[in-house]
């Protein structure tokens, strides 16, 4: 299962709005992986929506993705990950820590072009920029 990061959602949104209808890397990734289950987190939804003109537009776009819910287990997992990364001098930002925790906890592959996730060796990553 694939966990979509915010940079992917933003690129996909921008590509879907292109007037010429041309495919960019995010759209090509979606087409090539259409049989793969894809999910987002509340963090991804929030970061994405913060940059969109209207909440209505954000709701319409986000509706197409299933969202992984957070609970106590993820919160505790994220706190352990944050402590481990901090002790190594490789701390992620708070939102990236949540993303990495979800990816690791549920054994998901994170679709991103954010190199910060390279700080956590155990996170499986896939880029959509090829």
Order of alpha helices (4+ residues) and beta strands (2+ residues): beta-alpha-alpha-beta-alpha-alpha-beta-alpha-alpha-beta-beta
